């Protein structure tokens, strides 16, 4: 009986750690997508609208997290005082909601427009 309980707790711990690692990967992927979006909107040659930033970031998110359960909500880009600011809210549900709740984080990337 003790062996069965120990194996069950070990498997539970394994699932929790795997969930954490997947969530960290997703957060990093969305952060990289936001950075790619702001880089797309800061070229020297032509003034690019903030919509190009959002389109590029959405494309990068779809390419990396295509079939994922991770939800990217409210991905926006705006121009403020010579800077491009991209922001997104990422909702990551838990694989075991009875044990550990899901979590959400708001990520932001900025870049200064080149002159």
C-alpha positions in Angstrom: 0.0 0.0 0.0 2.8 2.4 0.8 4.4 1.8 -2.5 1.2 2.6 -4.4 0.8 5.9 -2.5 4.4 6.8 -3.1 4.1 6.1 -6.9 0.8 8.1 -7.1 2.5 11.1 -5.4 5.5 10.8 -7.6 3.3 10.8 -10.8 1.4 13.8 -9.4 4.6 15.7 -8.9 5.8 14.7 -12.4 2.6 16.1 -13.9 2.8 19.4 -11.9 6.5 19.9 -13.0 5.6 19.1 -16.6 2.7 21.6 -16.5 5.1 24.3 -15.1 7.7 23.7 -17.8 5.0 23.9 -20.6 3.7 27.2 -19.1 7.2 28.6 -18.9 7.8 27.7 -22.5 4.5 29.3 -23.6 5.3 32.5 -21.7 8.7 32.7 -23.3 7.2 32.0 -26.7 4.7 34.8 -26.3 7.4 37.2 -25.0 9.5 36.4 -28.1 6.5 37.0 -30.4 5.9 40.4 -28.8 9.5 41.3 -29.3 9.4 40.2 -32.9 6.3 42.4 -33.4 7.8 45.5 -32.0 11.0 44.9 -34.1 8.7 44.7 -37.2 7.4 48.2 -36.5 10.7 50.1 -35.9 12.5 50.2 -39.3 14.4 53.4 -40.3 13.2 53.6 -43.9 9.4 53.8 -43.7 7.1 54.6 -40.8 5.2 51.4 -40.1 1.8 51.5 -38.4 1.3 49.8 -35.1 -1.0 47.4 -36.9 2.0 45.8 -38.5 3.4 45.1 -35.0 0.2 43.4 -33.9 -0.1 41.3 -37.1 3.5 40.1 -36.9 3.2 39.2 -33.2 -0.1 37.3 -33.8 1.5 35.4 -36.7 4.5 34.5 -34.5 2.2 33.4 -31.6 0.1 31.3 -34.0 3.3 29.7 -35.4 4.6 28.7 -32.1 1.5 28.0 -30.0 -0.8 26.9 -32.9 -2.8 24.1 -31.2 -2.0 24.9 -27.6 -4.5 25.3 -24.8 -2.7 28.5 -23.8 -4.8 31.6 -24.6 -3.3 34.9 -25.7 -5.9 37.6 -25.0 -5.9 41.3 -25.9 -2.7 41.4 -27.9 -2.3 45.1 -28.8 0.4 47.4 -30.1 0.5 51.1 -29.8 2.9 54.0 -30.6 3.7 56.2 -27.6 6.3 59.0 -27.7 8.5 57.4 -30.3 8.2 53.9 -28.8 6.3 50.8 -29.9 4.6 49.0 -27.0 3.2 45.6 -27.4 1.1 44.0 -24.7 -0.7 40.7 -24.3 -2.4 38.8 -21.5 -1.6 35.1 -21.4 -3.9 32.6 -19.7 -2.5 29.2 -18.9 -4.9 26.7 -17.5 -3.8 24.0 -15.1 -3.7 20.4 -16.1 -4.9 19.5 -12.6 -7.3 22.3 -11.6 -8.3 20.5 -8.4 -4.7 20.5 -7.2 -3.1 23.7 -8.7 -5.0 26.6 -10.2 -4.3 28.0 -13.6 -2.5 31.3 -13.9 -2.3 34.4 -16.1 0.4 36.9 -16.8 0.5 40.2 -18.7 3.6 40.5 -20.9 5.0 43.6 -22.5 7.7 44.4 -25.0 8.9 47.9 -26.1 11.3 49.3 -28.7 12.3 52.8 -29.6 11.6 53.9 -33.1 14.7 54.4 -35.1 15.4 57.8 -36.6 
